[in-house]
Amino acid sequence: MNLSMKYVILYVTDYEKSMKFYRDQLGLKVKMQQGTYVEFDTGATTLSMNTRESVQELIGLDMPKTDAPQSFEVGFTVENVEDTIEKLRSAGVPVVKEPTVKPWGQTVSYVTDPDGHYIEICTAM
């Protein structure tokens, strides 16, 4: 078996709020949009999102409503984590973990999206 990851879909509660976050605050370019389904151009892997309600209506997946924190993480590599975090903070993005240099030399920081998904901002390995 040879699996190749092409996209990740995040299921969101508030489409407008999430769209503004990923497009306007993170600055991701919209690759394709159809109704509440959108794909962002992030390089080799596409980041997509759709509402929980739309997924349930369109394909019948049971999407439980929950106020619990999400257990999913999306990672983005950048040249300078500290500068990126300051730009995100200035744009109103909640920073949950300040930039830290790990023992292996990678700088890592975390922010969250409107649904509580963790977003890692880090240097490449």
N, C-alpha and C positions, 0 to 999 in steps of 0.2 A: 504494500500500500504506500502511495506517495501523495500525502496530503499537502496542499499549498493554500495558505490562508490569503484570501483576497479581500475580505471585508469583515467588519464587526458591526453588529446592530445593537444600539442601546435603546431600550424601551423607556420612554419618558412619560411623565404625568402631564406636564404643561408644555405643549408644543411651542407656543410663541416664546415663552420664557427660555426654553432650551435652545431654540433657534437663535435667539438674540445672544445667548451665552456663547455658543460654538462659532457662530458667524461673526458677531460683532466684538465680543470680549476676547475670544481666543484668536480671532482673525482668520478662521478657516474659510477657504473658498468653496462655494457650493458647486458641486460637480453635476448633480441632477436632483430635481425635485418633482414629486408627483403627490399632490395632496399633502398628507402629513408625513410622508416618507421622503427623506432627504439623504443625499450622499455628499460627504465632504471630501475634497481632494487632500489627502495627507501623505502622498508619496506612494509607495508600493502597496500599502493596505488602505482600503477605503473605510472611513468611519461613517456609518449610517445611523439614522435614528428614526423612530416611528413612535406613535403614541400607543399606549397599552390598549386603549379602546379599539383603535384601527386594526391592530394585529388580531385581536379577538374576533372582530367582525369579518375581516378578510380571509383569515386562514384557520380560525377556530381554535387557536392556542389559548389555553386558560391563563390569563395574566392576572394574578392576584394583586389586589390593591394593598399596599403596605406603607406604613410610615417608618419602617425599620431602615437603618442605613443600608446602602447597597453594598454588595460584596464583589464588585467588579472594578477593575482598574484599567485605565487606558494610559499608555506611556508615549511621551513625545521627547525626542532628543533635540537639544539646542546647543549652540556654541557657548553661551554664557547663561547659566542658570540664575545667578543673582540678578542680572539685568532683566531677564525675562520675568522673573517673579515680581520685581518692582513694577514693571509695565502692567502685569496682570493685576497686581494689588491696586494700582492707580485706576484701572478700569473697573474696579469693584469686585474682582474675583476673590473669593474667600481662600486665604492661604492657611492650610491646616498643619503644615510641617515646613519650617524654614529650611533653606538650603543647608545641607550637611555633606561633608566629604566622608565617604565610606572608606573602610580600611583598604579596599581594593583600588581606591583613587577616583572613583566616580562621584560626582556631585549630584545630589538628589534632593528634590523638594516636592511637596504635594499641595494641590488645590482640589476643590470639589466643584461639581456642576450643580445645577438646581435640584437634581434628584439625589444628590449625595454620592454619585459615582466618584471614586478617587481618580485623579489625573496626575500622573507622575511627570514631572518636568526634570529632565536629567541630561547629563553629558553622555556622549556615546562611549561605548566600551571598546 
